[in-house]
Amino acid sequence: MMMTDLTWKMTSEPIESANGIAYEWTFAGTNTGAWGPDSPATNKSFSFNGVTFMRVENGKITYQGDYYDSLGFQKQLGWIQ
């Protein structure tokens, strides 16, 4: 997906523990290129919030999960109703 004005911003202080970290973020931009054959460029703006969870073991990231509203994102771009 092309997004010439893409921004990613951490919107919370990270929450840290002995074996992990979590933080909130906002992702925004304008869809100026196709994501794939079923998701064409729309030239529409989007913005959504999400959260990342990471598990850390022996100083290495062993898991990362990013959670956000994918349905809302696709609706903003007009890919689905």
N, C-alpha and C positions, 0 to 999 in steps of 0.2 A: 504494500500500500504506500503510495506516495503522499506525503504530508509535508509540504514545504515550510509550514509555519508551526511544526510540532513543538509542543512544550510538555515537559514532565516535571512536576514539582512535588517534593515531599511536603506534606501539609501537617505533619505532627512530629513531635520529638520521638525518636525510636524508643520502643519499650524493650529493654534488654533483660535477659536472665542468664543463668549459668550455661544453658544449652540452646539459646535461641534469641531471636530478635524479631520485632514486628513494627511496621510503620504504615501510615496512611499516605496516599498520594493522589494527585489529579493529573490526568492525561487529556490534552486538548490539541486541536488543530483543524485543518481543512483537508478533506479527502480529495486530492487532486490526481490520483492515479488508481487504477484497478488493484484490488486486493487479490482477486482471482477471477476465473471465468464467470462465476455467479455473483460477483460483487464489484460492479463497475465503478469508475470514478463518478462522483456525484457533485463535486465542488461545494458540498455542504460542510458547515462547521460542526464540530462535536466537542463535547466535554463530559468526562465522567470521573468519578472518584473510585478508588480501589484501596486494597490493603495487601501487603506482602508479609508472609510469614517465612522465616528461615530457621532451620534447625542446624546447629553448629556442634560438631563433635571433633574433639582433638584439634581445634583451630581451623577446621574445614567445614564448608557448607555441605551438608548431606541431604538437604531438602529445601526447595523453595516453591512456594505456592502463591500465586497472584489471584486475587478474587475481586471481581467487578461485575457490573450489570451488563452482560454481553447483549441481552435482548434490547435494553435501552439504547445501547451504542448503535446497534443495527437499525433501530427505529429512527434515531437521529439522522442517520445517513440515507434513510429511505429505502433500504434494502428489503425491509419487511414492514408490514402494516401493524 
